[in-house]
């Protein structure tokens, strides 16, 4: 696993028109670098001041956008810690909300969440939503438009309930891990993914996560 993650929303037809995974990866890698405001800083994994979008100039305009998570989320370690924190509090969250968060974050983490397999303690509309991902090379993840649609449904159910996670987080997590030091950082990373899914869904695009 790389220590950084580039997250892009992409025109799926244009990406999949490339004849091989190697060429697709090269497209994605070049796209990510093309919009960095400071390439040297990004290669050192220095975060930006806050979450923001980078959009390409012509002729690349119109087929991708890059989301920068900012100070929390530019490193994939932050995503790992959010998963660990969620594991600490999920038993204390009402079942319908738990199902939504489980299903929203599971496909966004390399390898998924261990406790998602063969689960039966699920309730609510989110319990019936699954996100099916096609096979992907080890160096990047892919969420095609149909997966984005499912994630959008899950995000809408999760977004409305995020405030309810504060009490269990502050009671059972307390001091956070690494850069995910408090509830606001925890929720901020989730909202970053929500923004990514929203922007991709609006365009009918897919999402990719590239190790860097």
Secondary structure, 3 states (H helix, E strand, C coil): CCCEEEEEEECHHHHHCCCCHHHHHHHHHHHHHHCCCCHHHHHCCCCCCCCEEEECCCCCCCCEEEEECCCCCCEHHHHHHHHHHHHHHHHHCCHHHHHHHHHHHHCCCCCCCHHHCCCCCCCCHHHHCCCCCCCCCCCEEEECHHHHHHHHHHHHHHHCCHHHHHHHHHHHCCCCECCECCHHHHHHHHHHHHHHHHHHHHHCCEEEEEEC
